[in-house]
Amino acid sequence: MTSLNLNEGRFIEVLRRLIGLGERLQNAPSAGLVPEERLAARVVLETLEPHIQSGFIEAQSLNAPGREDRPSLVLTVRGSGQGTVGFVGAHFDVVPADEKAEGWERDPFELWVSESGTLYGRGVTDCLGHVAVLTDLLAQLAEHGVRPRRTLKVVMIANEEEAPLREIGLDYVVERGHMDDLKDGPVYWLDSADFGPTIGTGGVAMWSLSAQGVTGHSGFAQNCVNALELGMAASRALVEWFNATYPAHADEQRWRFVTASTLKATVINVPNNKVTIIPGAAVIQGDVRLTPFYDMQQVIESAVARVQDLNRAIAENAALPAYFPRVRTQDGRHGALELSFAARYMEGIACRLDSDGLAVLESALRRVRGESAVKKFSMTGALPLVRELQRRGFDVQITGFGRASYYHAPNEQAELAHFRDGFAVLREILEQLH
């Protein structure tokens, strides 16, 4: 086991093929982008085909009926002893990339490797680089006839970048029972960066704030309610309420969260194309990022209630924050507000700090990268189902390779050395688990 090292040629070739499929792996259904994860899964299966045929690797492609384009893969190497270990969460889909609009320096869907070993392309870190390094790890175990002591189960998933769907991705794998045996050992979630370990994540819920006003000529403001201004003021009031109600939690320091919970606006839509018309409708959208020490359902219910209070004040001509605009016309018509949340949300996780799985991960990182490189942290980025897995009895620990600063960003990049070390960390985990 200890003699295995990243096969850089194979890793780069697999990653090149995956990134080359990136346009068809983009996941943004609202923009008409529905990924075909089967394309990426095919690259993995073709690379591992000889070892699947030999029986060294057991492969399952899992998708609900009618979802054949969107499978997840479960790849199993039987161990020489007792127990299990899971490498889970590396995913086939990517966030969209627009070369011109976002100012990419080169084609995001073509892997580019610099002379210094920097890898550029959409998915290098999130998360096709992880798919490629796991593919090479499985291939090398088979080529060298090395079985880990514990049975290794690698789960590569569909639909990580969008709201969870029970018939697609990890939800489906878990509900069909294909991860049940991983309760015997730690589950390492491989969809993070900067090695970490990442010991906590945030939950995410997406919201939409609708502001209705009264449209009209901007020269006759007394006859109008400006929906754009009303929506902006309500968004500000919602943020102020959230910050006062859900401040930084005391446990965030223990888990080393780099930021507290946030509620923020990120998108605004105002159907108006003339400067001299006061808009009568506006929709502001955003998200809640919540540390795992607060309850997301409670946040959703209380946020909706806060906006209902504002709407009631508008209807009853009661007091509002001073920064609110005119909410009532001269003849008595008034604006209205409504807040709604997407049907599904993700919860954050505080990983077990007393876990043997975490201790092994830290030990592996020290051996590969040195004591100073072990930097535990938590973030409010969200991962699907990790909290649910923890509730079901799984010991979930999180790490990942590449650059977190380029997650979902133009010019996504990582160092080849990150994945060279990442391979070694995974190898050490397999070696140290007894």
C-alpha positions in Angstrom: 0.0 0.0 0.0 2.7 2.5 1.0 4.4 2.1 -2.4 1.4 3.5 -4.3 1.6 7.0 -5.7 -0.5 9.0 -8.0 -0.2 8.0 -11.6 0.0 11.5 -12.9 -0.4 10.6 -16.6 -3.6 8.6 -16.0 -4.9 11.2 -13.5 -4.5 14.0 -16.0 -5.9 12.0 -18.9 -9.1 11.1 -16.9 -9.4 14.7 -15.7 -9.0 16.0 -19.3 -11.8 13.8 -20.5 -14.1 14.8 -17.7 -13.5 18.5 -18.1 -14.0 18.2 -21.8 -17.5 17.0 -21.0 -18.1 20.0 -18.8 -20.6 21.8 -21.0 -22.9 18.8 -20.7 -22.3 18.5 -16.9 -23.4 22.0 -16.0 -26.1 21.9 -13.4 -28.5 24.9 -13.4 -32.0 23.7 -14.4 -33.5 27.2 -14.1 -31.1 28.2 -16.9 -32.0 25.1 -19.0 -28.8 23.3 -18.0 -29.5 19.7 -16.9 -26.4 17.6 -16.5 -25.9 14.2 -18.1 -23.8 12.6 -15.4 -23.8 9.3 -17.3 -21.1 10.8 -19.6 -18.7 11.3 -16.7 -19.6 8.0 -15.1 -18.7 6.3 -18.4 -15.2 7.8 -18.3 -14.7 6.2 -14.8 -16.1 2.9 -15.8 -14.1 2.7 -19.0 -10.9 3.4 -17.1 -11.7 0.7 -14.6 -13.2 -1.8 -17.0 -10.4 -4.4 -16.8 -10.6 -4.5 -13.1 -14.3 -4.6 -13.0 -14.2 -7.5 -15.5 -11.6 -9.3 -13.3 -13.9 -8.9 -10.2 -11.4 -6.9 -8.2 -13.7 -3.9 -8.3 -17.5 -4.3 -7.9 -19.3 -1.6 -9.8 -23.0 -0.5 -9.5 -24.5 2.3 -11.6 -27.6 3.5 -9.7 -30.4 5.6 -11.1 -34.2 5.7 -10.7 -36.3 4.6 -13.6 -36.5 7.4 -16.2 -33.3 9.0 -14.9 -30.8 6.9 -16.9 -28.8 10.1 -17.9 -28.2 10.8 -14.2 -26.5 7.8 -12.4 -24.4 7.6 -9.3 -21.6 5.0 -9.1 -20.8 2.7 -6.1 -17.4 1.1 -6.5 -16.4 -1.5 -4.0 -13.0 -3.2 -3.2 -13.4 -6.0 -0.7 -11.0 -5.8 2.2 -8.8 -8.5 3.6 -10.2 -8.0 7.1 -13.2 -6.6 8.9 -15.0 -3.3 8.8 -15.6 -0.7 6.1 -14.4 2.8 5.0 -16.2 5.1 2.6 -14.9 7.7 0.2 -18.1 9.5 -0.7 -19.3 12.7 -2.3 -17.1 13.3 -5.3 -19.6 14.4 -7.9 -20.0 14.4 -11.7 -21.9 17.7 -12.1 -20.4 21.2 -12.2 -21.6 24.7 -11.8 -22.0 26.7 -15.0 -19.2 28.6 -16.6 -19.4 31.5 -19.1 -16.0 32.2 -20.6 -16.8 35.7 -21.9 -19.3 37.0 -19.3 -17.2 35.8 -16.3 -13.8 36.8 -17.8 -12.2 33.4 -18.0 -8.6 33.5 -19.3 -9.1 30.3 -21.2 -11.8 27.8 -22.2 -13.3 26.5 -19.0 -14.2 23.2 -20.6 -10.7 22.3 -21.7 -8.1 21.2 -19.1 -5.0 23.4 -19.3 -1.8 22.4 -17.4 0.8 25.1 -16.9 4.5 24.4 -16.9 4.6 24.8 -13.1 1.8 22.2 -12.7 -1.2 24.4 -12.2 -4.4 22.8 -13.5 -7.1 25.1 -15.0 -10.7 24.2 -15.9 -14.2 24.0 -14.6 -14.4 21.2 -12.1 -10.7 20.9 -11.3 -11.4 21.4 -7.6 -15.2 21.0 -7.5 -15.2 18.2 -8.1 -13.9 16.4 -11.1 -10.4 16.4 -9.8 -11.6 14.3 -6.9 -13.4 11.9 -9.3 -10.1 11.5 -11.2 -7.9 10.9 -8.2 -10.3 8.3 -6.8 -10.4 6.6 -10.2 -6.6 6.3 -10.2 -6.6 5.1 -6.6 -9.0 2.3 -7.5 -7.1 1.4 -10.6 -3.8 1.2 -8.7 -5.2 -1.0 -6.0 -6.3 -3.4 -8.7 -3.1 -3.3 -10.7 -1.0 -4.0 -7.7 -3.4 -6.6 -6.2 -3.5 -4.6 -3.0 -6.6 -5.0 -0.9 -7.1 -2.6 2.0 -7.8 -4.2 5.4 -11.3 -2.7 5.5 -13.7 -3.0 2.6 -13.5 0.2 0.6 -16.6 1.7 -0.9 -16.3 4.7 -3.2 -19.5 6.6 -4.0 -19.4 9.1 -6.8 -22.7 11.0 -7.1 -24.9 12.9 -9.5 -26.7 16.2 -8.7 -24.6 17.7 -6.0 -24.7 21.3 -7.2 -28.5 21.7 -7.1 -31.2 21.2 -4.5 -31.3 17.5 -3.5 -33.7 15.3 -5.4 -34.7 11.9 -3.9 -34.5 10.1 -7.2 -31.1 11.5 -8.2 -27.8 11.5 -6.5 -26.9 10.5 -2.9 -30.5 10.6 -1.8 -31.2 7.7 -4.1 -28.1 5.8 -3.1 -28.9 6.1 0.6 -32.6 5.3 0.3 -31.8 2.1 -1.7 -29.6 0.9 1.1 -26.3 1.0 -0.7 -24.5 2.8 2.1 -25.8 0.9 5.0 -22.7 -1.2 5.5 -20.6 2.0 5.9 -21.9 2.5 9.4 -19.2 0.0 10.4 -16.5 2.6 9.7 -15.8 6.2 8.9 -17.2 8.0 5.8 -14.8 10.5 4.3 -16.7 13.1 2.3 -14.4 14.2 -0.5 -15.9 17.4 -1.7 -14.0 20.1 0.1 -10.6 21.8 -0.5 -7.4 23.0 1.2 -7.1 19.6 2.9 -8.4 20.8 6.3 -9.8 18.7 7.8 -13.2 20.5 7.3 -14.9 19.8 10.6 -18.2 21.6 9.9 -20.4 22.9 7.2 -23.4 25.1 6.9 -26.9 24.5 5.8 -28.5 26.4 2.9 -32.1 27.4 2.1 -33.1 29.6 -0.9 -35.6 32.3 -0.5 -37.7 34.6 -2.8 -39.1 37.9 -1.7 -41.9 39.3 -3.8 -42.7 43.0 -3.6 -45.9 44.3 -5.2 -46.3 48.0 -5.8 -48.3 50.4 -7.8 -46.8 51.3 -11.2 -47.1 54.7 -12.9 -45.3 57.7 -14.3 -42.3 58.7 -12.2 -43.4 62.3 -12.3 -46.5 61.5 -10.3 -44.9 59.6 -7.4 -47.9 60.3 -5.2 -49.9 57.9 -7.3 -47.3 55.1 -7.1 -45.6 52.6 -4.8 -42.1 51.7 -6.0 -41.8 47.9 -5.8 -38.1 48.1 -6.4 -37.5 50.4 -3.4 -40.0 48.4 -1.3 -38.3 45.1 -2.0 -34.9 46.6 -1.3 -36.1 48.0 2.0 -37.8 44.7 3.0 -34.6 42.8 2.1 -32.6 45.1 4.4 -35.1 44.7 7.2 -35.0 40.9 6.8 -31.1 40.9 7.0 -31.2 43.1 10.2 -33.8 40.8 11.8 -31.7 37.7 10.9 -28.5 39.2 12.3 -30.1 40.1 15.6 -32.0 36.8 15.9 -29.3 34.4 14.8 -25.9 36.0 15.8 -22.6 34.2 15.9 -23.1 31.1 18.1 -20.7 30.2 20.9 -19.9 26.7 19.4 -18.7 28.3 16.1 -15.3 29.0 17.7 -14.9 25.4 18.9 -15.6 24.1 15.4 -13.5 26.9 13.8 -16.1 28.4 11.5 -14.6 31.0 9.3 -17.9 32.9 9.2 -21.1 33.0 11.1 -24.6 32.4 9.7 -25.8 34.8 7.0 -28.9 35.8 5.2 -28.3 37.7 2.0 -29.8 38.8 -1.3 -28.1 37.7 -4.5 -30.5 38.1 -7.4 -33.0 40.8 -8.3 -35.6 40.8 -11.1 -37.6 43.9 -11.9 -39.7 43.7 -15.1 -39.2 47.4 -16.2 -37.4 48.8 -19.2 -38.1 52.5 -18.9 -36.5 54.9 -16.5 -39.5 57.2 -16.2 -41.8 54.3 -15.1 -42.0 53.4 -11.4 -41.9 49.6 -11.3 -45.0 47.8 -9.9 -43.3 44.4 -9.2 -39.9 43.2 -8.0 -38.6 39.8 -6.9 -35.5 39.6 -4.8 -33.9 36.2 -4.2 -31.1 35.0 -1.9 -30.1 32.3 0.5 -29.6 31.5 4.2 -26.3 30.0 5.2 -26.7 28.6 8.7 -24.2 27.0 11.0 -25.4 23.6 12.4 -26.1 25.0 15.9 -29.3 26.6 14.7 -32.4 24.9 13.3 -33.1 25.6 9.6 -36.8 24.9 9.8 -37.2 27.3 12.6 -35.3 30.0 10.7 -37.6 29.5 7.7 -40.8 29.8 9.7 -39.6 32.8 11.7 -38.4 34.6 8.6 -41.7 34.1 6.8 -43.4 35.5 10.0 -41.1 38.5 10.0 -42.1 39.5 6.5 -45.8 38.8 7.3 -45.4 41.4 10.1 -44.0 43.9 7.6 -46.8 43.2 5.2 -49.4 43.6 7.9 -47.9 47.0 8.9 -48.1 48.1 5.3 -51.8 47.1 5.0 -52.7 48.7 8.3 -50.6 51.9 7.7 -48.6 51.1 10.8 -45.0 52.1 11.7 -42.2 50.7 9.5 -38.4 51.2 9.7 -37.5 54.7 8.7 -35.7 53.7 5.6 -38.9 52.2 4.0 -40.2 54.1 0.9 -43.7 55.4 0.4 -45.9 52.3 0.7 -49.3 53.9 0.1 -50.6 56.0 -2.8 -52.5 59.3 -2.3 -55.8 57.5 -3.0 -55.1 54.7 -0.5 -53.7 51.8 -2.6 -50.7 50.1 -0.9 -47.9 47.7 -1.6 -47.5 44.1 -0.4 -44.7 41.7 0.5 -44.5 37.9 0.5 -41.5 35.7 1.4 -41.3 32.1 0.3 -38.6 29.4 0.5 -37.7 26.6 -1.9 -39.3 23.3 -0.9 -36.0 21.5 0.0 -33.0 22.7 1.9 -29.8 21.3 3.2 -28.6 21.2 6.8 -25.1 21.7 8.0 -23.0 19.4 10.1 -20.7 19.6 13.1 -18.4 16.6 12.6 -17.5 14.4 15.6 -14.4 15.8 17.1 -13.7 12.7 19.2 -14.0 10.4 16.1 -11.3 7.8 15.4 -12.0 8.6 11.7 -10.9 12.3 12.3 -7.8 11.1 14.2 -6.8 8.9 11.3 -7.4 11.7 8.8 -5.3 14.1 10.9 -2.5 11.5 11.2 -2.6 10.9 7.4 -2.3 14.6 6.7 0.6 14.9 9.1 2.5 12.1 7.5 2.0 13.4 4.0 2.1 17.2 4.4 3.6 17.8 7.9 2.3 19.0 11.2 1.9 22.6 10.1 -0.3 21.6 7.2 -3.1 20.2 9.4 -5.5 23.1 9.7 -9.0 22.2 10.9 -11.7 24.6 9.8 -15.4 24.9 9.2 -17.3 26.8 6.5 -20.9 27.6 5.6 -20.6 26.0 2.2 -23.3 23.3 2.1 -23.0 19.5 1.4 -26.1 17.3 0.7 -27.3 14.8 3.2 -24.2 14.9 5.5 -26.3 15.9 8.5 -28.8 13.2 7.6 -26.0 10.6 7.3 -24.8 11.6 10.8 -28.2 11.2 12.2 -28.4 7.7 10.7 -25.2 6.8 12.6 -22.5 7.4 10.0 -19.3 8.9 11.2 -18.9 11.6 8.5 -15.5 13.4 8.2 -14.7 15.9 5.5 -11.6 16.7 3.5 -10.7 17.6 -0.1 -8.0 18.8 -2.4 -7.5 21.9 -4.5 -8.2 25.5 -3.9 -11.3 26.6 -2.0 -10.8 30.2 -3.2 -11.7 29.0 -6.7 -14.8 27.1 -5.8 -17.6 28.2 -8.2 -15.3 31.0 -9.5 -13.9 31.9 -12.9 -10.5 30.5 -13.8 -11.0 27.5 -11.4 -7.7 26.0 -10.7 -5.6 23.7 -8.4 -2.1 22.4 -8.3 -1.2 18.9 -9.5 0.7 18.7 -6.2 -2.6 19.0 -4.4 -3.8 15.8 -6.0 -0.5 14.1 -5.6 -0.7 14.7 -1.9 -4.4 13.9 -1.9 -3.8 10.5 -3.3 -1.2 9.9 -0.6 -3.6 11.0 2.1 -6.2 8.5 0.9 -3.6 5.8 0.7 -2.5 6.6 4.3 -6.1 6.4 5.5 -6.5 3.0 4.0 -3.1 1.9 5.5 -3.9 3.2 9.0 -7.4 1.9 9.5 -7.4 -1.5 11.2 
